[in-house]
């Protein structure tokens, strides 16, 4: 008898998780490919702002945000289930099965 939920990917199939103090490159590599361009854009914007303001805080904040995002979205299927369950719990209506996770996240 098969389970209603698909098996989670093995740890070997998932990217390594970036630790605190991770380089931008290691954060980029840990992100799922669908998030990499958004990270690159956010990182470049943070660099521009840091150069303009002479303050690296925004760069560190941006790297930290995306490092946490890599952790949260590491297992895409589990992340999708959690987001869809949260939307259902908060709105009382389940999102459509084919709704992209980023669309569901914006509802939250």
N, C-alpha and C positions, 0 to 999 in steps of 0.2 A: 504494500500500500504506500503510495507516495504522500509526502508531506504537502500541505497547502502552501508553505513558504519555501522558496528556493534555498539551497544551501548557501551559506556565506562563503565568499572566496577564502582560500587559505591565506595565511599570513605571507607566504612566499610570493603570492600573486599581487600583493599590495605594495605600494611604494613605501620606502622608509619614512618614518615620521620625523619632521624637523623639530629639534629641541630649541629651548630658549637660547637666544643668541645666534640662531641659524643665519647663514648667509642668504642673501636674496636668491642665489642660484639654487641652494638646497631647498628653499621654499618652492621655487618654480618647479623643480623636478618632482617634488612631493605632490603637487597639485594634479588633479585629473586634467588631461589635455583640454577639456572644454572650459576650464577656468584659467588656463595659462595666459591667454591674451588679455583678459581682464586684469590679472595680476600685473602683467607687463605695463599696461597702460596706467594703472594706479601707481606703480612704482616710479615710472617716469614722471608722472605729474607730481609725486611727492618730492622727487629730486629737484624738479624745477622750482617748486615752492621753497624747498630748503635753501637753494642757491639764492633765491630772491630775498628770503628773510634771514639768511645766515643762521639757520636753526635746524638741526637734524631731527628734532623731535617728530616731525611729521613722517620722516622716513622710517624711524623706528616703529611708530604707530602702524604704519602701512604694512611693514614686514610682519609685525605681531598679529595684525588682523588676518592676513593671508596665511600665516603659519597656523593659526587656530582653525581657519577654514579648511586647510589641508587635513587636519585631524578630524574635523567634523564630517567632511565629505569623503573620507578615505574609502569607506565601503559604500559605493554609490547606491546599491540596492537597499541597504539598511537605512541610509540617509533619506532616500525617497520615501520609504515606509514611515519613518518617524515624522517627516514633514507632512505627509498626507494624513497621518493619524492626528497630528496637531491641528491641521486645518479642520478636520472633521470635528474634533473636540471643541474647538473654539467657535466654529460657525454653525455646527449642527448639520452640516451638509458635506458629504464626501466630495472631494474634487474628482473630475473625470479621470478615469484610469490612464488616459493618454496625455493628461496635462503635464507639461514639463515641470520638473522640480523647482526651477527658478521662478516660474509663474506662481506655483503654490507658496513658495517662500515669501513672495511679495504680498500675498494675502495676510501673512502673519504680521 
